[in-house]
Amino acid sequence: MSEEIRKVIESLGGRVEEWYNVSERPGREPFAKEANYSFDYFWGKIHLRNEGELYILIISRDVFNWKDRVKELKLNGEIIDAAGGLMWIQENGVESLKKDLEFLKNYLESLRKQKQKA
């Protein structure tokens, strides 16, 4: 699944760094792997658990609070946490991830255009 995720992000114009294993504590078995990614207007981390659960951290390059905008977001995944410039989304698979990243990319581009006009 990690290669599929890489292809989705790159197909949308993003960049993905190398995957690395993560453990709850040093010396423990890894329970997931993560990779950092970036787009023009946002960046973050992909968290893929060994059981297949997929989470994505969204960090906007523009300063605003995601919590204030949750109602405007039409996402396929479930927002787990939104505070400040950070938002965690639990995705339902690679296709859900693709749709959400595409939406967020367009959403942040339109916010930037609105800001430039003001």
N, C-alpha and C positions, 0 to 999 in steps of 0.2 A: 504494500500500500504506500510505502514511503516514496517510491519512484513515481507512482501515479500522482501523488500530492505535488511532487516537484514539477511534473509536467503541467499540471493545472496552473500553478503559480507562474511558471515561465510563459505559458500560453497567454496569460493575462498581462504580461509585461513586467512581472516581478522577478526577483532574484532570491535564490535559496542557498544558504550555506550548508556545510556538511552536517549530517545527522550525528548525534552523540547520545550515548546511553545515560539515563538518569536513575539514581537510586534514592530511597528515602533517607538513607544515611551512608556515609563512606563505608565500604567493605561489604555492604549488602548487595544482593542480586538486583540488577536493574529491573524496574517495573514498567519503564517506558523509554522512549527515545524522543529527542527534541531536535529541532532545527530552527535557526533564526531565518527570517525572510524579510524582504523590504519591497515596497512600491514607492512611487514618487511622493505620495501624501500620507502614507502610513507604513508602519513596520511592526514587527512583533515576533512571536514564537509559535511554532506548531508543536503540540504535545500529543504524541501517539502512544497510547498505552499498549502493553503486550496483548491485552484481551481485545484490542481493536477500537477502543473508545478514542475519539478524536476531539481535541480541544484546540482552539486558536486564540491567541492573545493579540488584540488589536491596540496599537498605540498610535494616535494621530500626531502628525508633525505640527498641526495647528493646535493652538491652545483653546480647549473648551472641555466641558464636562459631558461625557457620554451619557451619564445618568439623566441629564436634562433632555436628551434626544431619543431615548429608548422608544418612545411611542411613535416616532417618525420612521423607525427602522423596520423594513419589511424583510425579515431574515427567515431562512429555512431552519437554521439551528436555534438552540435555546440559549438566551443570554443568561449566563451563570452569575456574572458579577459585572457591574458597570459603576465605576467611581473615578472621578477626575478624568484624566486622559486615557485611562486603561479600561479595556472591556474584554472579558473572557466569554467565548461562545463555545458550547458543546455542539459539534456538528453530527449529522446523521450519516456521514459517509463522504466520499470524494465529490460526488455530484452536488450535494448540499454545500460543501465547502466552496466549490466553483461558483455557484450561484450567489452565495453570500459575499465572496471576495469581489465578484463583479459588481454587485449592488453597492458595496462599501466604496469601491474605487470610484464609481459614478457619483455616489452621494457626496463624497469628500471633494471631488472635482467641482460639483455644482456649488457647494458651500464656499469654495475658494473664489469662484467666479462672482457669486453674490457679494462676497466681502470686497472684491476689487472694484465692483460697481459703486459700492457705498462710499 
